[in-house]
């Protein structure tokens, strides 16, 4: 290798520079400390990001006939979301180091009532701290402060996700915009799934969460201590929830041990406790054409006046692939003792009213989810479980070339006869009916005091007049049909949802569509979505529900007849994609409902809603 004079000079200069730097390093540091050189700014936050959404919601209602409690005003304009969903939400997050980050959010909304006092702003989920550190033994993370959306296991800490047999016409506040407005309906057609945000299937938790992942031998763990939405409130006495799990992964599945306990004090001196304990094991095993998964456990309830025995809780699913049965099919068995309660899990507490009363006795703030759990023998959709019930579920998925059908069947029976009441919903006008009561969750409303407002819904109570309370039987059949056609080379999606339910005084193999049933419920919903332009979707909806009770339930004092209800709803709408992250959604609904035997239980009118949602 030849080295010319130029190369030699450069080598000499570089060597001299390096020698000079090393020799003067100590002097330079001393001069910087003396103030002769400006002090360099230390590295601060990096990767600061701001995201969020703006959501405008306006509703105009014009009623021809309405309940007397709403007075004589029949036309109402409401701006905002009556579920306290903010109009503007800003999410800010930043990293202080490679392994540590924090996030917070700010919300703004106003119901536009004309009063400055109604203007609200502040933190929505609070300030959240997230830290993560990786070692040769595993990765450890911690979450603190604010509100975190989290899931542990279905029985301990999670929400029910159901079987995706739902209507798409009415948008939820948490529904995101899609790349193309038609994508929401095409994905539901192809996969039976919906785009949901991070809260889907998870519960809100405030406190401390520690997780260990990728531990030796494929172990992991989680520990949480703090409050769920059922541990809130302003009382000074302790009110906490503690839960955790240890999980072992295998090549073909996993097994976990889970536990949760909730303790509150029923007296101001913090001497008497009320709460529950629940211990479970969740598992999943995958074979060639069979998947077995579920959760098995036991729980108990305690209070100053009563401590229950430990009761069983189990939910086992066996899924067979189409290689075995031509169509994918799921067999499921569940059994939850009346002694097992946990409002943070996927099942409702319908057996111990004392616990629900403790939650709603002024220890939680307005807007809490606490009062939404109906305490009675509830008629529920397939997949929604309650305690004090055992039953079997079969789900069948039959996808053809352009037609997709899913069938659901359920037969269940209460373990112990505890309640003389049945609760049920109205499918066709459920959301529109709930919007008649704004801001609160009132109970025992309506012309006969048997309606209860819940989050984005209303359920009704019917009283059984039998002299003895028996363990009731419940039957359900649900049908979902989806098809896709091309009209003028543009997609048309047709969806149908059918639900057929009955409640009677004993277990039955099939729904009882006769006077043998305390209550019969039928619902039919048909929806059309047509991509009329590249960025515009025309939507149509028609729904009808029918509720019939027998003479063994409470009758009207005038007609001396039981409930005989029918509700209709027709709606049309437009989904308009204004830009990449902006959608405009317009809905016009005509509704009509009446009870043929209870003369005061009827309403009819129209509802117009406009939603503008912008993500950034």
C-alpha positions in Angstrom: 0.0 0.0 0.0 1.5 3.4 -1.1 1.2 6.4 1.2 1.7 9.7 -0.5 2.6 13.1 1.1 -1.0 14.2 1.5 -2.0 11.0 3.3 1.0 11.4 5.6 0.0 15.0 6.5 -3.6 14.0 7.3 -2.4 11.2 9.6 -0.1 13.6 11.5 -2.9 16.1 12.0 -5.4 13.5 13.2 -2.9 12.1 15.6 -2.0 15.5 16.9 -5.8 16.3 17.3 -6.4 13.2 19.3 -3.4 13.8 21.5 -4.5 17.3 22.1 -8.0 16.4 23.0 -6.9 13.8 25.5 -4.4 16.1 27.0 -6.8 19.1 27.3 -9.8 17.1 28.4 -9.4 17.8 32.1 -8.7 21.5 31.5 -11.8 21.9 29.3 -14.0 20.3 32.0 -12.5 22.7 34.5 -13.2 25.7 32.3 -16.8 24.6 31.7 -17.4 24.4 35.4 -16.0 27.9 35.8 -18.6 29.3 33.5 -16.3 30.2 30.6 -18.3 28.0 28.3 -22.1 27.7 28.1 -23.6 24.8 30.0 -25.0 22.1 27.7 -28.7 21.2 28.3 -29.2 17.7 29.6 -31.3 15.4 27.6 -34.9 15.7 28.5 -38.1 14.0 27.3 -38.0 12.4 23.9 -40.7 11.0 21.5 -43.4 13.3 22.8 -46.6 12.6 20.9 -50.1 14.0 20.9 -53.2 12.2 19.6 -56.9 12.1 20.3 -60.2 12.8 18.7 -63.0 15.4 18.4 -66.5 14.1 18.4 -69.6 16.2 17.9 -73.0 14.6 18.6 -76.3 16.2 18.1 -79.8 14.6 18.5 -83.2 16.0 17.6 -86.3 14.1 18.9 -89.8 14.8 17.9 -92.4 12.7 19.7 -96.0 12.3 18.6 -96.8 10.2 21.8 -94.6 9.9 24.9 -94.7 8.9 28.5 -96.5 11.4 30.8 -93.3 11.9 32.9 -91.7 13.8 30.1 -94.4 16.5 30.2 -95.9 18.3 27.2 -92.7 19.2 25.4 -92.4 16.9 22.5 -89.5 18.4 20.4 -86.0 18.4 22.0 -82.6 19.3 20.7 -79.7 17.8 22.6 -76.0 18.6 21.8 -73.4 16.3 23.3 -73.4 12.7 24.5 -75.6 11.8 27.4 -73.1 9.2 28.5 -70.5 11.8 29.6 -68.3 11.0 26.6 -66.0 14.0 26.1 -66.3 16.0 22.9 -62.6 16.6 22.7 -60.0 14.2 24.1 -56.2 14.8 23.9 -53.8 12.0 24.7 -50.2 13.0 25.5 -47.4 10.6 25.9 -43.6 10.9 26.3 -40.6 8.8 27.2 -38.1 9.9 29.8 -35.8 7.0 29.0 -35.7 3.9 26.8 -37.7 1.9 29.3 -39.9 4.5 31.0 -42.8 6.4 29.6 -45.8 8.3 30.9 -49.1 9.4 29.4 -52.0 11.6 30.3 -55.2 12.9 28.7 -57.2 16.1 28.7 -60.9 16.3 27.9 -63.2 19.1 27.1 -67.0 19.0 26.7 -70.1 21.1 27.3 -73.8 20.2 27.0 -74.4 23.8 25.7 -77.1 24.6 28.2 -76.1 28.2 28.3 -74.6 28.0 31.8 -70.9 28.5 32.3 -71.0 26.1 35.3 -71.8 23.2 32.9 -68.6 23.6 31.0 -66.3 20.7 31.9 -62.6 20.2 31.4 -59.9 18.1 33.1 -58.4 14.7 33.2 -60.3 11.8 31.8 -58.2 8.7 32.6 -55.6 10.7 34.7 -51.8 10.6 34.5 -50.5 7.1 33.8 -46.9 6.0 34.4 -45.6 3.0 32.5 -42.2 1.5 33.0 -40.5 -1.4 31.5 -37.1 -3.0 32.1 -35.6 -6.0 30.4 -33.0 -8.3 32.0 -31.6 -11.8 31.3 -34.3 -13.2 33.7 -37.2 -11.6 31.9 -39.0 -8.3 31.1 -40.7 -6.5 34.0 -43.3 -3.7 33.6 -45.2 -1.4 36.0 -48.3 0.7 35.5 -49.3 3.3 38.1 -51.7 6.1 38.6 -54.6 7.2 36.4 -57.0 4.6 34.9 -55.6 1.6 33.0 -57.7 -0.7 30.8 -56.7 -4.2 31.7 -57.8 -7.9 31.6 -56.6 -10.7 33.8 -58.9 -13.7 33.1 -62.7 -13.9 32.1 -63.9 -14.8 35.6 -61.6 -12.4 37.5 -61.2 -9.2 35.6 -62.6 -8.8 32.0 -65.8 -7.9 30.1 -67.9 -10.1 27.9 -67.1 -9.8 24.2 -70.0 -12.0 23.0 -70.3 -13.7 19.6 -70.4 -10.6 17.4 -74.1 -11.1 16.7 -74.9 -7.4 17.0 -76.4 -4.5 15.0 -73.9 -2.2 13.2 -76.4 0.6 12.4 -76.1 2.6 15.7 -72.5 3.6 16.3 -70.9 3.4 19.7 -68.9 6.4 21.1 -65.7 4.2 21.1 -66.1 3.1 17.4 -63.1 4.3 15.5 -63.1 5.7 11.9 -61.9 3.3 9.3 -59.7 3.9 6.3 -62.8 3.6 4.1 -66.3 3.9 5.5 -67.3 0.6 3.8 -64.4 -1.3 5.6 -66.4 -1.5 8.8 -69.2 -3.5 7.1 -66.9 -5.6 4.8 -64.8 -6.7 7.7 -67.9 -7.7 9.7 -69.1 -9.7 6.6 -65.8 -11.4 6.0 -64.5 -12.0 9.5 -67.4 -11.4 11.9 -65.3 -8.9 13.8 -65.4 -5.2 14.4 -62.7 -2.7 14.8 -62.7 -1.7 18.5 -60.5 0.4 20.6 -58.2 -0.8 23.4 -61.0 -0.9 25.9 -62.7 -3.9 24.2 -63.0 -6.8 26.5 -61.1 -5.0 29.3 -62.1 -3.4 32.6 -61.0 0.0 34.0 -58.5 -0.1 36.9 -56.8 2.5 39.0 -53.8 1.7 41.1 -50.7 -0.4 40.7 -50.1 -3.2 38.1 -46.8 -5.2 38.0 -46.2 -7.7 35.2 -43.3 -10.1 34.6 -43.0 -11.6 31.1 -40.7 -13.9 29.2 -39.5 -15.4 32.5 -37.5 -18.7 32.6 -39.4 -21.9 31.7 -42.1 -19.7 29.9 -43.6 -18.4 33.0 -45.2 -15.0 33.5 -47.1 -13.2 36.3 -49.3 -10.2 37.0 -50.2 -8.4 40.3 -52.7 -5.5 40.7 -53.8 -3.5 43.7 -56.2 -0.6 43.7 -59.7 0.1 42.6 -62.1 -0.9 39.9 -65.2 1.0 38.9 -67.0 -0.9 41.6 -64.6 0.2 44.3 -64.9 4.0 43.7 -66.7 6.5 45.9 -66.0 9.3 48.3 -66.2 7.5 51.6 -63.0 7.7 53.7 -63.0 4.0 54.6 -60.7 1.6 52.7 -62.2 0.1 49.6 -59.8 -1.9 47.5 -59.4 -4.7 45.0 -56.4 -7.0 44.8 -55.8 -9.6 42.1 -53.0 -11.5 40.4 -52.1 -14.5 38.2 -49.2 -16.8 37.4 -49.1 -18.3 33.9 -47.2 -21.1 32.3 -47.0 -21.3 28.5 -46.6 -24.5 26.6 -46.1 -25.2 22.9 -49.8 -26.1 22.5 -51.5 -23.9 25.1 -51.2 -22.4 28.6 -52.4 -22.8 32.2 -52.7 -20.0 34.7 -53.7 -19.6 38.4 -55.7 -16.5 39.1 -57.1 -14.9 42.2 -59.1 -11.7 43.0 -60.5 -10.3 46.2 -62.5 -7.1 46.9 -62.9 -5.6 50.4 -65.0 -2.7 51.5 -66.2 -1.6 54.9 -69.9 -1.2 55.6 -69.5 1.0 58.6 -67.8 4.4 59.2 -65.5 2.9 61.8 -64.0 0.4 59.3 -64.8 -2.6 61.5 -67.3 -4.6 59.3 -66.2 -5.9 55.9 -68.2 -6.8 52.9 -66.7 -8.3 49.7 -65.8 -11.5 47.9 -62.9 -14.0 47.1 -62.5 -15.8 43.9 -59.8 -18.3 42.8 -59.6 -19.8 39.3 -57.5 -21.6 36.8 -57.7 -20.6 33.1 -56.4 -23.0 30.4 -56.1 -23.6 26.7 -54.9 -26.7 24.8 -54.7 -26.8 21.0 -54.7 -30.1 19.1 -54.8 -30.7 15.4 -58.5 -30.1 14.9 -59.7 -29.5 18.4 -59.2 -26.6 20.9 -60.2 -26.9 24.5 -60.2 -23.8 26.7 -62.0 -22.5 29.7 -61.8 -21.5 33.4 -62.5 -23.4 36.6 -62.6 -21.9 40.1 -64.4 -21.3 43.3 -65.6 -18.2 45.1 -67.2 -17.0 48.3 -69.0 -13.9 49.5 -68.7 -12.3 53.0 -70.5 -9.6 54.9 -71.3 -8.7 58.6 -74.6 -10.6 58.3 -73.7 -13.5 56.1 -70.7 -15.6 54.9 -71.4 -18.0 52.1 -69.9 -21.4 51.5 -67.4 -21.7 48.7 -69.2 -22.2 45.4 -68.1 -23.5 42.0 -67.5 -21.5 38.8 -66.7 -23.1 35.5 -66.8 -22.3 31.8 -65.5 -24.9 29.4 -65.4 -24.6 25.6 -64.6 -27.3 23.0 -64.0 -26.0 19.5 -64.0 -28.4 16.5 -62.5 -27.3 13.2 -64.2 -27.7 9.8 -61.9 -30.6 9.1 -63.9 -32.7 11.6 -67.4 -31.4 11.2 -67.4 -29.5 7.8 -68.4 -26.3 9.7 -66.6 -24.9 12.7 -68.6 -25.7 15.8 -68.3 -24.8 19.5 -69.7 -26.7 22.5 -69.8 -24.8 25.8 -70.9 -25.6 29.3 -71.0 -23.1 32.2 -72.0 -23.4 35.8 -71.7 -20.5 38.3 -72.9 -20.9 41.9 -75.1 -18.3 43.5 -72.3 -17.9 46.1 -69.9 -16.7 43.5 -70.0 -13.0 42.7 -67.7 -10.6 41.0 -69.0 -7.6 39.1 -65.5 -7.2 37.5 -65.9 -10.5 35.6 -67.8 -11.6 32.5 -70.9 -12.7 34.5 -73.5 -10.7 36.3 -74.4 -11.0 40.0 -78.1 -11.8 40.2 -78.2 -13.7 43.5 -76.8 -11.5 46.3 -78.6 -8.1 46.3 -76.8 -7.0 49.5 -73.5 -6.6 47.5 -75.2 -4.6 44.7 -76.9 -2.5 47.4 -73.6 -1.8 49.0 -72.2 -0.6 45.7 -75.1 1.7 45.0 -75.7 3.1 48.5 -74.0 6.4 47.8 -70.4 5.1 48.0 -69.9 5.6 44.2 -70.1 8.7 42.2 -72.8 9.6 39.6 -72.2 8.0 36.2 -70.6 4.9 37.7 -71.5 1.6 36.1 -72.6 0.2 39.5 -76.4 0.4 39.0 -76.4 -1.1 35.5 -76.4 -4.7 36.6 -80.1 -5.9 36.7 -80.7 -7.9 39.8 -83.3 -10.5 38.9 -83.7 -13.5 36.6 -82.2 -11.9 33.5 -83.0 -12.8 29.9 -79.6 -12.4 28.3 -78.1 -12.9 24.9 -76.1 -16.0 24.2 -72.6 -15.7 25.7 -73.6 -13.4 28.5 -73.4 -15.4 31.8 -74.9 -14.8 35.2 -74.3 -16.5 38.5 -76.9 -18.9 39.9 -77.2 -20.5 36.5 -75.9 -23.6 34.7 -76.4 -24.3 31.0 -75.1 -25.4 27.6 -74.3 -23.4 24.5 -73.8 -24.5 20.9 -72.4 -22.1 18.3 -72.2 -23.1 14.6 -70.5 -21.1 11.9 -71.5 -21.9 8.3 -69.7 -19.8 5.7 -70.7 -20.3 2.1 -69.4 -18.5 -1.0 -71.5 -15.3 -0.6 -73.7 -16.2 2.3 -72.5 -16.6 5.9 -74.8 -18.0 8.6 -74.1 -18.4 12.3 -76.4 -20.2 14.7 -76.5 -20.0 18.5 -78.4 -22.2 20.9 -78.6 -22.1 24.6 -80.5 -23.9 27.3 -79.9 -23.0 31.0 -81.6 -23.3 34.4 -81.1 -21.5 37.6 -79.4 -23.5 40.4 -81.7 -22.1 43.1 -85.0 -20.3 42.7 -84.4 -16.8 44.3 -86.3 -14.2 42.4 -89.9 -13.6 41.4 -88.8 -11.2 38.7 -87.6 -11.4 35.1 -85.7 -8.6 33.4 -85.5 -8.2 29.6 -84.7 -5.6 27.0 -86.3 -4.1 23.9 -84.2 -4.6 20.8 -85.8 -2.4 18.1 -85.8 0.9 20.0 -83.5 0.2 22.9 -80.9 3.0 22.4 -83.5 5.6 21.4 -85.6 4.8 24.5 -82.5 5.2 26.7 -81.9 8.7 25.3 -85.2 9.9 26.7 -83.6 10.0 30.2 -80.5 12.2 30.0 -77.4 12.2 32.2 -78.6 9.8 34.9 -79.4 6.1 35.4 -82.8 6.2 37.0 -84.5 3.1 38.3 -88.2 2.2 38.4 -89.3 4.8 35.9 -91.8 4.7 33.1 -95.6 4.8 33.3 -95.7 1.6 35.5 -92.4 2.1 37.3 -90.8 -1.0 35.8 -88.1 0.5 33.5 -84.5 0.9 34.5 -82.1 3.1 32.5 -78.6 1.6 32.0 -75.6 2.6 29.9 -76.9 3.0 26.3 -80.0 0.8 27.1 -83.1 0.2 29.1 -84.3 -3.1 30.7 -87.8 -3.8 31.9 -89.0 -5.9 34.9 -92.0 -8.3 34.9 -93.2 -9.8 38.2 -94.1 -13.5 38.5 -97.2 -14.1 40.6 -96.8 -17.8 41.3 -97.1 -18.6 45.0 -93.7 -20.3 45.1 -90.4 -19.2 43.5 -89.0 -22.0 41.3 -85.7 -22.3 39.6 -86.5 -20.9 36.1 -85.4 -22.3 32.8 -84.0 -20.1 29.9 -83.8 -20.9 26.2 -82.3 -18.9 23.4 -81.9 -19.3 19.7 -79.9 -16.6 17.7 -79.4 -16.4 14.0 -77.1 -14.2 12.0 -77.2 -14.1 8.2 -74.8 -12.0 6.0 -74.6 -11.7 2.3 -72.8 -9.6 -0.3 -73.9 -8.5 -3.8 -72.7 -6.1 -6.5 -75.1 -3.5 -7.8 -73.6 -1.2 -10.5 -70.2 -2.7 -9.6 -70.6 -1.5 -6.0 -70.9 -3.5 -2.8 -74.2 -4.1 -1.1 -74.1 -5.9 2.3 -77.3 -7.4 3.8 -77.3 -8.4 7.5 -80.0 -10.1 9.4 -80.2 -10.8 13.2 -82.9 -12.9 14.8 -83.3 -13.7 18.4 -85.9 -16.0 19.9 -86.0 -16.4 23.7 -88.3 -17.9 26.4 -88.4 -18.1 30.2 -90.4 -20.8 31.9 -90.7 -22.6 35.2 -88.3 -25.5 34.4 -85.5 -26.6 32.0 -86.6 -27.1 28.4 -84.7 -28.4 25.4 -86.2 -25.8 23.1 -87.8 -22.3 23.5 -91.4 -22.4 24.7 -93.4 -20.3 22.2 -96.7 -20.8 24.0 -98.5 -19.8 27.2 -96.3 -22.3 29.1 -93.6 -19.6 29.1 -93.6 -16.8 31.7 -92.2 -14.7 28.9 -91.6 -15.0 25.2 -89.3 -12.6 23.3 -88.9 -12.4 19.5 -86.7 -9.9 17.7 -85.8 -9.4 14.0 -83.4 -6.9 12.6 -82.5 -6.3 8.9 -79.7 -3.9 7.8 -78.6 -2.8 4.3 -75.3 -1.0 3.5 -74.6 0.2 0.0 -71.5 2.0 -1.2 -73.4 4.5 -3.4 -70.2 6.6 -4.0 -66.5 6.1 -3.3 -66.7 7.8 0.1 -70.4 7.5 0.9 -72.3 4.6 2.4 -76.1 4.4 2.4 -77.4 2.5 5.4 -80.9 1.2 6.2 -82.3 -0.5 9.3 -85.6 -2.2 10.1 -86.3 -3.8 13.5 -89.3 -5.4 15.3 -89.5 -6.9 18.7 -92.4 -8.8 20.3 -92.7 -9.5 24.0 -95.6 -11.8 25.3 -96.1 -12.7 29.0 -98.5 -15.3 30.4 -101.3 -15.0 33.0 -98.9 -16.2 35.7 -97.2 -12.7 35.6 -98.5 -9.4 36.8 -101.5 -8.2 34.8 -102.9 -4.7 34.2 -105.5 -3.5 36.7 -107.9 -2.3 33.9 -107.6 -4.9 31.2 -106.7 -7.8 33.6 -104.3 -9.0 30.9 -100.5 -9.7 30.9 -97.9 -7.9 28.9 -98.3 -7.9 25.1 -95.8 -5.6 23.6 -94.7 -4.8 20.1 -92.1 -2.3 18.9 -91.1 -1.2 15.4 -88.2 0.9 14.2 -87.2 2.0 10.7 -84.1 4.1 10.1 -82.0 5.4 7.2 -78.5 6.9 7.4 -75.4 8.1 5.6 -71.7 7.4 6.4 -69.6 10.1 4.7 -65.8 10.0 4.7 -64.8 13.7 4.7 -61.0 13.0 4.8 -58.6 10.4 5.9 -59.4 10.6 9.6 -62.7 12.4 9.5 -66.2 10.8 9.3 -69.7 12.3 9.2 -72.6 10.0 10.3 -76.2 10.9 9.9 -79.2 8.8 11.2 -82.9 9.3 10.9 -85.2 6.9 12.8 -89.0 6.4 12.9 -90.1 4.5 16.0 -93.4 3.1 17.3 -94.0 1.0 20.4 -97.1 0.0 22.5 -98.3 -2.5 24.9 -101.6 -3.8 23.8 -102.8 -4.6 27.3 -101.1 -1.8 29.4 -102.6 1.4 27.9 -100.1 3.9 29.2 -97.1 2.0 27.9 -96.7 3.5 24.4 -94.7 6.0 22.5 -94.0 7.0 18.9 -91.9 9.7 17.1 -88.7 10.3 15.2 -85.1 10.8 16.1 -82.4 12.5 14.0 -78.7 12.3 15.0 -75.6 13.8 13.5 -72.1 12.6 14.5 -68.8 14.2 13.4 -65.7 12.4 14.5 -62.1 13.4 13.8 -59.0 11.4 14.8 -55.6 13.0 14.9 
